[in-house]
Amino acid sequence: MKRIAILTSGGDAPGMNACIRSVVKTAIGSGMEVMGVLRGYKGLIEDEFISLSHKEVSGIMQRGGTVLYTSRCPEFVSKEGQKRALENLKKYEIEGLVVLGGDGSYAGAIALAKAGVNVVAIPATIDNDLYYTDHTLGFDTAVNTITSLINNIRDTASSHERPSVIEVMGAYCGDIALNVGAGVGAEIILVPEVKVTDKQIVDAVEKCETIGKSSCMIITNEKVYDASKLSDLINKRTGVASRPLEVGHIQRGGSPSAFDRVLALKFGACAVKMLVDGKSGAVGDKNGDIIAVELSAALKGSRQFDYNLYQLALKSAGDVLKLQKP
């Protein structure tokens, strides 16, 4: 294999640049040329290719976002869009492709693999919602970023003796809310995997008041509750003034954590080795080991929610929200 390409697709995630660097340096060390595709699948269709050498990836490991840029590309779903992408890969004599992204990006990688392209997908999304891997790139950094922010919120919430409702990302996976909630000692953690009623939330807030807690921290996944609407509900039902905060895209940015940088290094090196061996697939980590699975299998399973950690987090925060295991 003489030339490969790499692209980043979908939402950006901390660690993407560190992974780009790993792919480029590993590939060059294996005697290959590397091209970067700008703006994900959109660039693949519109012929936005650049050459990547040691110079282009120097000093990018600590940077958040992606130096290759990213975008959503509805056109790639069509056969015509995929045809143009394949023509461009052939034009530059690219024999292998590395794709960084989440489940939507994986779907694009599967389409290219079915067309005969050697493709390796790397899980890069803060949501941590790909079942086959314990960690996706960016998840650890996002959790740390939100935790740092909430530490400051907890200080002012305690000073004013009022509840805070913090809305975090994660799509339909509750891992961010769970790990942030556990890390900051949140009294109430709301995730898609566990059904909680409005009454249970109100009762828990009132119990915080009854037992004399100076503040009540509520962490909610974006798909479960809107922070402002939940805050209004609490204010109306309890008479206690709570403050809502939607963390927003700040949780996507920032310098990647050491964990994400090391994971990016391992993922990138594994992806290049797979291409050298003529293999397609998706890389991940399981129980501390770097693994590879078939692309088609990467999207078929469902993620196991850590209900034991969920119960432990609630118990350690005063057990104001009591639930039965589903």
C-alpha positions as CSV (number, residue, x, y, z in Angstrom):
1,M,0.0,0.0,0.0
2,K,1.5,3.3,-1.1
3,R,-1.0,6.0,-0.3
4,I,-3.9,6.4,2.2
5,A,-6.2,9.2,3.2
6,I,-7.9,10.3,6.4
7,L,-11.0,12.4,7.1
8,T,-13.0,13.6,10.1
9,S,-16.8,13.6,9.9
10,G,-19.8,14.6,11.9
11,G,-19.4,16.4,15.3
12,D,-15.9,17.3,16.3
13,A,-14.3,15.7,19.3
14,P,-11.2,16.4,21.4
15,G,-8.5,13.9,20.4
16,M,-9.2,14.0,16.6
17,N,-6.0,16.0,15.9
18,A,-4.0,13.7,18.1
19,C,-5.4,10.8,16.1
20,I,-4.7,12.5,12.7
21,R,-1.1,12.9,13.9
22,S,-0.8,9.3,14.9
23,V,-2.1,8.1,11.5
24,V,0.1,10.3,9.5
25,K,3.3,9.6,11.5
26,T,2.7,5.8,11.6
27,A,1.9,5.7,7.9
28,I,4.9,7.7,6.9
29,G,7.0,5.4,9.1
30,S,5.6,2.5,7.2
31,G,6.7,4.0,3.8
32,M,3.3,5.4,2.8
33,E,2.1,8.8,1.6
34,V,-0.9,10.3,3.4
35,M,-3.6,12.7,2.1
36,G,-6.1,14.6,4.2
37,V,-9.7,15.1,3.1
38,L,-11.1,18.4,4.2
39,R,-14.6,18.7,5.6
40,G,-15.3,15.0,5.8
41,Y,-17.4,13.2,3.2
42,K,-18.3,16.6,1.7
43,G,-14.6,17.1,0.8
44,L,-14.5,13.5,-0.5
45,I,-17.2,14.3,-3.0
46,E,-16.0,17.8,-3.8
47,D,-12.3,16.9,-4.3
48,E,-10.8,18.7,-1.3
49,F,-7.6,16.7,-0.8
50,I,-4.3,17.9,0.7
51,S,-1.0,16.3,1.3
52,L,-0.1,15.5,4.9
53,S,3.5,15.3,6.1
54,H,5.3,15.6,9.4
55,K,5.1,19.3,9.0
56,E,1.3,19.5,8.7
57,V,0.8,17.5,11.9
58,S,3.5,19.1,14.0
59,G,2.1,20.7,17.2
60,I,-1.5,19.6,16.7
61,M,-1.7,16.9,19.4
62,Q,-2.8,19.3,22.1
63,R,-5.4,21.1,20.0
64,G,-9.1,20.5,20.2
65,G,-11.4,20.3,17.1
66,T,-10.0,19.0,13.9
67,V,-7.4,20.6,11.5
68,L,-9.1,18.8,8.7
69,Y,-12.4,20.5,9.5
70,T,-15.7,18.6,9.5
71,S,-19.3,18.9,8.2
72,R,-22.5,17.0,7.8
73,C,-23.0,15.7,4.2
74,P,-26.5,14.5,3.3
75,E,-25.3,14.2,-0.4
76,F,-23.1,11.2,0.6
77,V,-26.2,9.1,1.3
78,S,-27.0,9.1,-2.4
79,K,-25.5,6.7,-4.9
80,E,-24.4,9.6,-7.0
81,G,-22.5,11.2,-4.0
82,Q,-20.8,7.9,-3.3
83,K,-19.9,7.5,-6.9
84,R,-18.1,10.9,-7.0
85,A,-16.3,10.0,-3.8
86,L,-15.1,6.7,-5.3
87,E,-13.9,8.5,-8.4
88,N,-11.9,11.0,-6.4
89,L,-10.3,8.2,-4.3
90,K,-9.3,6.5,-7.6
91,K,-8.1,9.8,-9.0
92,Y,-5.5,10.2,-6.2
93,E,-4.7,6.4,-6.2
94,I,-5.7,6.1,-2.6
95,E,-5.7,2.5,-1.5
96,G,-7.0,2.9,2.1
97,L,-9.1,5.4,4.0
98,V,-9.3,6.2,7.8
99,V,-12.5,7.7,9.0
100,L,-12.9,9.4,12.4
101,G,-16.4,10.0,13.7
102,G,-19.5,8.6,15.2
103,D,-22.3,6.3,14.0
104,G,-23.3,8.5,11.0
105,S,-19.6,8.5,9.9
106,Y,-19.5,4.7,10.3
107,A,-22.5,4.4,8.0
108,G,-20.5,6.2,5.3
109,A,-17.5,4.0,5.9
110,I,-19.6,0.9,5.5
111,A,-21.0,2.2,2.2
112,L,-17.4,2.7,0.9
113,A,-16.3,-0.7,2.2
114,K,-19.1,-2.3,0.3
115,A,-17.9,-0.6,-2.8
116,G,-14.5,-2.2,-2.4
117,V,-12.5,0.5,-0.5
118,N,-10.3,-0.6,2.4
119,V,-11.7,1.5,5.2
120,V,-10.9,1.6,8.9
121,A,-13.2,3.6,11.2
122,I,-12.0,5.2,14.5
123,P,-14.6,6.1,17.2
124,A,-14.4,9.8,17.7
125,T,-17.5,11.3,19.4
126,I,-18.0,12.7,22.9
127,D,-21.3,10.8,23.2
128,N,-19.5,7.4,23.9
129,D,-22.5,5.7,22.2
130,L,-20.8,3.0,20.1
131,Y,-21.4,-0.2,21.9
132,Y,-18.4,-2.2,20.9
133,T,-15.8,0.1,22.5
134,D,-15.4,1.1,26.1
135,H,-14.3,4.6,25.1
136,T,-14.7,6.9,22.1
137,L,-12.2,9.7,21.5
138,G,-13.3,12.9,23.2
139,F,-15.6,11.3,25.8
140,D,-13.0,11.6,28.6
141,T,-12.1,15.2,27.8
142,A,-15.8,16.2,27.6
143,V,-16.5,14.7,31.0
144,N,-13.5,16.5,32.5
145,T,-14.5,19.8,30.8
146,I,-18.0,19.7,32.2
147,T,-16.8,18.6,35.6
148,S,-14.5,21.6,35.9
149,L,-17.3,23.9,34.9
150,I,-19.8,22.4,37.4
151,N,-17.3,22.7,40.2
152,N,-17.6,26.5,39.9
153,I,-21.4,26.3,39.6
154,R,-21.6,24.2,42.8
155,D,-19.7,26.9,44.7
156,T,-22.2,29.6,43.8
157,A,-25.2,27.3,44.1
158,S,-24.2,26.5,47.6
159,S,-23.7,30.1,48.4
160,H,-27.2,31.0,47.3
161,E,-28.7,27.7,48.6
162,R,-30.6,26.9,45.4
163,P,-30.8,23.9,43.0
164,S,-29.0,23.9,39.7
165,V,-30.2,22.1,36.6
166,I,-27.3,21.3,34.2
167,E,-28.1,20.0,30.7
168,V,-25.3,18.0,29.0
169,M,-24.9,16.3,25.6
170,G,-24.8,12.6,24.9
171,A,-27.7,12.1,22.4
172,Y,-29.5,8.9,23.5
173,C,-26.6,7.6,25.6
174,G,-26.4,8.6,29.2
175,D,-22.7,8.1,29.8
176,I,-21.8,11.8,29.9
177,A,-24.5,12.6,32.4
178,L,-23.7,9.6,34.5
179,N,-20.0,10.1,34.7
180,V,-20.3,13.9,35.2
181,G,-23.0,13.3,37.8
182,A,-20.9,10.8,39.7
183,G,-17.8,13.0,39.5
184,V,-19.5,16.1,40.9
185,G,-21.7,14.4,43.5
186,A,-25.0,15.3,41.8
187,E,-28.1,14.4,43.8
188,I,-30.2,13.8,40.7
189,I,-28.9,12.3,37.4
190,L,-31.3,11.9,34.5
191,V,-30.4,9.6,31.6
192,P,-32.3,8.0,28.7
193,E,-31.7,4.5,30.1
194,V,-33.6,5.1,33.4
195,K,-37.2,6.3,33.6
196,V,-37.7,9.0,36.2
197,T,-41.0,10.9,36.6
198,D,-41.6,14.6,37.3
199,K,-42.9,13.7,40.7
200,Q,-39.8,11.7,41.6
201,I,-37.6,14.7,40.7
202,V,-39.8,17.2,42.6
203,D,-39.8,14.8,45.7
204,A,-36.0,14.5,45.5
205,V,-35.5,18.3,45.4
206,E,-37.8,18.7,48.3
207,K,-35.9,16.0,50.2
208,C,-32.7,18.0,49.7
209,E,-34.4,20.9,51.3
210,T,-35.7,18.8,54.2
211,I,-32.4,17.2,55.1
212,G,-30.6,20.6,55.0
213,K,-28.5,20.3,51.8
214,S,-27.2,23.7,50.9
215,S,-27.7,23.0,47.2
216,C,-29.2,20.3,44.9
217,M,-27.3,19.5,41.7
218,I,-29.3,18.0,38.9
219,I,-27.5,16.7,35.8
220,T,-29.7,15.9,32.8
221,N,-29.0,14.4,29.4
222,E,-30.2,16.6,26.5
223,K,-32.7,14.0,25.3
224,V,-34.3,13.6,28.7
225,Y,-35.1,17.2,29.8
226,D,-34.5,20.7,28.6
227,A,-32.7,22.5,31.5
228,S,-35.0,25.6,31.3
229,K,-38.2,23.6,31.2
230,L,-37.1,21.4,34.1
231,S,-36.1,24.4,36.1
232,D,-39.5,26.0,35.5
233,L,-41.2,22.8,36.6
234,I,-39.2,22.7,39.9
235,N,-39.9,26.3,40.6
236,K,-43.6,25.8,40.0
237,R,-44.0,22.6,42.0
238,T,-41.7,23.5,45.0
239,G,-41.5,27.2,45.1
240,V,-37.7,26.9,45.2
241,A,-35.9,29.0,42.7
242,S,-33.5,26.9,40.6
243,R,-31.0,27.9,37.9
244,P,-30.8,26.2,34.5
245,L,-27.6,25.9,32.4
246,E,-27.2,24.3,29.0
247,V,-23.5,23.5,28.8
248,G,-23.7,23.6,25.0
249,H,-20.8,23.2,22.6
250,I,-18.2,24.2,25.2
251,Q,-18.1,20.5,26.1
252,R,-16.9,19.6,22.6
253,G,-13.9,21.9,22.7
254,G,-10.7,22.3,24.6
255,S,-7.3,20.5,24.7
256,P,-7.8,16.7,24.9
257,S,-7.0,15.0,28.1
258,A,-3.9,12.8,28.5
259,F,-6.2,9.7,28.3
260,D,-7.7,10.8,25.0
261,R,-4.3,11.6,23.6
262,V,-2.9,8.2,24.4
263,L,-6.1,6.5,23.1
264,A,-5.7,8.5,19.9
265,L,-2.1,7.3,19.5
266,K,-3.2,3.7,19.9
267,F,-6.2,4.0,17.7
268,G,-4.3,5.7,14.9
269,A,-1.4,3.1,14.9
270,C,-3.9,0.2,14.9
271,A,-5.8,1.7,12.0
272,V,-2.7,2.0,9.8
273,K,-1.6,-1.5,10.6
274,M,-5.0,-2.8,9.6
275,L,-4.8,-1.0,6.2
276,V,-1.2,-2.3,5.7
277,D,-2.6,-5.8,6.2
278,G,-5.4,-5.1,3.7
279,K,-8.1,-5.1,6.3
280,S,-11.2,-3.0,6.8
281,G,-13.0,-2.6,10.2
282,A,-13.5,-0.5,13.2
283,V,-11.0,0.0,16.0
284,G,-11.9,0.3,19.7
285,D,-10.8,-0.5,23.2
286,K,-12.2,-3.2,25.5
287,N,-11.0,-3.9,29.0
288,G,-7.8,-1.9,28.3
289,D,-6.9,-3.7,25.0
290,I,-7.1,-2.2,21.5
291,I,-9.5,-4.3,19.4
292,A,-10.8,-4.4,15.9
293,V,-14.3,-5.5,14.8
294,E,-16.0,-5.8,11.4
295,L,-17.5,-2.5,10.2
296,S,-20.9,-4.0,9.7
297,A,-20.9,-5.3,13.3
298,A,-19.8,-2.0,14.8
299,L,-23.4,-0.5,14.6
300,K,-25.4,-3.6,15.4
301,G,-25.2,-3.9,19.1
302,S,-26.7,-1.9,22.0
303,R,-24.6,-0.3,24.7
304,Q,-24.9,-1.6,28.3
305,F,-25.6,1.2,30.7
306,D,-23.6,1.0,34.0
307,Y,-26.6,0.8,36.3
308,N,-24.4,-0.1,39.3
309,L,-22.4,3.1,38.9
310,Y,-25.7,5.0,38.6
311,Q,-27.0,3.6,41.9
312,L,-23.7,4.2,43.6
313,A,-23.6,7.8,42.4
314,L,-27.1,8.5,43.7
315,K,-26.4,6.7,47.0
316,S,-23.2,8.6,47.6
317,A,-25.0,11.9,47.0
318,G,-27.5,11.3,49.8
319,D,-29.9,8.8,48.2
320,V,-32.6,11.5,47.6
321,L,-33.6,9.9,44.4
322,K,-34.5,6.2,45.0
323,L,-35.3,4.0,42.0
324,Q,-35.9,0.3,41.3
325,K,-33.6,-1.4,38.8
326,P,-35.4,-1.6,35.4
